[in-house]
Amino acid sequence: MIQTSKKYLKEEFQTSVSPLMVRVDGRVLPAPKIKLGPQDQALVPRDGSWDLLNNSFHEGAQIETWALACFVPSHLCGEDDLRKFGQQMASVSCGEGMKMTEEPAVMTYAKADSDVSCSLPSFLPSSLPPFLLF
């Protein structure tokens, strides 16, 4: 390919192509650090990521009202499974420095074939205060 294009590139664009790789000098930059917690403790990444387990945010959010909508039929994911998911999510959030109530204000099943944004108003009570949906 290079040989057949060589003449064309030279005549048309006054350019040449070398089959040799270009050598450039480079360096590896140090990994960025994240500061977490009230003590501003620096967290250094390992294997390309930061391990946030057992570390807390400086100021974690507080989630008091949230809803859990399941878009699969109840025979595939029962209420106990949803409840356990909510408890685990609250537990992990708490461990990361965010305060989150263990129980959602609403836990419901939506139609599996519905668009999330279209179906929200149809199954959530209008009396809810502002909330997060998971």
C-alpha positions as CSV (number, residue, x, y, z in Angstrom):
1,M,0.0,0.0,0.0
2,I,2.8,2.4,0.9
3,Q,4.7,1.7,-2.3
4,T,1.6,2.2,-4.5
5,S,0.6,5.4,-2.8
6,K,4.2,6.8,-2.5
7,K,4.3,8.3,-6.0
8,Y,0.8,9.8,-5.7
9,L,1.5,11.4,-2.3
10,K,4.8,12.8,-3.4
11,E,3.3,14.3,-6.6
12,E,0.0,15.5,-5.3
13,F,0.8,16.6,-1.8
14,Q,4.6,16.8,-1.6
15,T,4.4,14.3,1.2
16,S,6.2,11.0,2.0
17,V,5.3,8.1,4.2
18,S,7.9,6.2,6.2
19,P,7.3,2.6,7.1
20,L,9.2,3.2,10.4
21,M,7.5,3.9,13.7
22,V,7.9,7.4,15.1
23,R,9.8,7.6,18.4
24,V,8.8,10.1,21.0
25,D,9.9,10.7,24.5
26,G,7.2,10.3,27.2
27,R,6.7,10.0,30.9
28,V,4.2,8.4,33.2
29,L,2.4,11.0,35.3
30,P,1.7,10.3,39.0
31,A,-1.8,9.2,39.8
32,P,-4.2,11.9,41.1
33,K,-5.2,11.6,44.8
34,I,-8.7,12.1,46.3
35,K,-9.1,13.6,49.7
36,L,-11.9,12.1,51.7
37,G,-13.3,12.5,55.2
38,P,-13.0,15.3,57.7
39,Q,-9.3,14.6,58.1
40,D,-8.7,15.3,54.4
41,Q,-7.0,11.9,54.2
42,A,-5.5,11.4,50.7
43,L,-6.6,8.3,48.9
44,V,-4.2,6.9,46.2
45,P,-5.6,4.8,43.4
46,R,-4.5,1.1,43.1
47,D,-4.8,-0.8,39.8
48,G,-6.3,2.2,38.1
49,S,-9.1,3.0,40.5
50,W,-9.8,4.3,44.0
51,D,-11.1,1.9,46.5
52,L,-13.8,3.8,48.4
53,L,-14.8,0.9,50.6
54,N,-14.5,1.8,54.3
55,N,-13.8,5.5,53.4
56,S,-16.3,8.2,53.8
57,F,-17.1,11.4,51.9
58,H,-16.3,14.7,53.5
59,E,-19.9,15.7,53.6
60,G,-22.2,12.9,52.6
61,A,-25.7,13.6,51.4
62,Q,-28.8,12.8,53.5
63,I,-31.5,11.0,51.7
64,E,-34.7,10.8,53.7
65,T,-37.4,10.2,51.1
66,W,-36.8,7.9,48.2
67,A,-38.8,5.5,46.0
68,L,-38.0,2.1,44.5
69,A,-39.7,1.2,41.2
70,C,-39.2,-2.4,39.8
71,F,-39.7,-2.8,36.1
72,V,-39.9,-6.6,36.1
73,P,-42.9,-8.8,37.1
74,S,-43.2,-9.5,40.8
75,H,-42.7,-13.3,40.2
76,L,-39.2,-12.5,39.0
77,C,-38.3,-10.1,41.8
78,G,-40.4,-10.4,44.9
79,E,-41.1,-7.7,47.5
80,D,-38.6,-9.4,49.9
81,D,-35.9,-9.0,47.2
82,L,-36.8,-5.3,46.7
83,R,-36.8,-4.8,50.5
84,K,-33.3,-6.5,50.8
85,F,-32.0,-4.4,47.9
86,G,-33.2,-1.2,49.6
87,Q,-31.6,-2.3,52.9
88,Q,-28.3,-3.2,51.2
89,M,-28.3,0.1,49.3
90,A,-28.9,2.1,52.6
91,S,-26.2,0.1,54.3
92,V,-23.6,0.7,51.6
93,S,-24.5,4.4,51.5
94,C,-24.2,4.7,55.2
95,G,-20.8,3.0,55.1
96,E,-19.7,5.5,52.4
97,G,-20.7,8.5,54.6
98,M,-24.2,9.2,53.2
99,K,-27.2,9.0,55.5
100,M,-30.1,7.2,53.9
101,T,-33.3,5.8,55.4
102,E,-33.5,2.0,55.1
103,E,-37.1,1.8,53.8
104,P,-38.3,3.6,50.7
105,A,-41.3,5.8,50.9
106,V,-42.8,3.9,48.0
107,M,-41.9,0.5,46.7
108,T,-43.9,-0.5,43.6
109,Y,-43.9,-2.5,40.4
110,A,-44.3,-0.7,37.1
111,K,-45.3,-2.1,33.8
112,A,-42.2,-3.9,32.3
113,D,-42.8,-2.4,28.8
114,S,-43.3,1.2,30.0
115,D,-41.0,4.0,29.5
116,V,-39.7,5.1,33.0
117,S,-40.3,8.8,32.6
118,C,-43.8,8.3,31.2
119,S,-45.0,5.9,33.9
120,L,-43.7,7.6,37.0
121,P,-46.7,9.9,37.5
122,S,-49.1,7.0,37.0
123,F,-48.0,4.9,40.0
124,L,-46.4,7.3,42.5
125,P,-48.6,9.2,45.0
126,S,-48.8,12.9,44.4
127,S,-48.6,13.5,48.1
128,L,-44.9,12.6,48.3
129,P,-42.4,15.3,49.1
130,P,-39.4,15.7,46.7
131,F,-37.6,12.3,46.5
132,L,-35.0,10.2,44.7
133,L,-36.1,7.3,42.6
134,F,-33.9,4.1,42.3
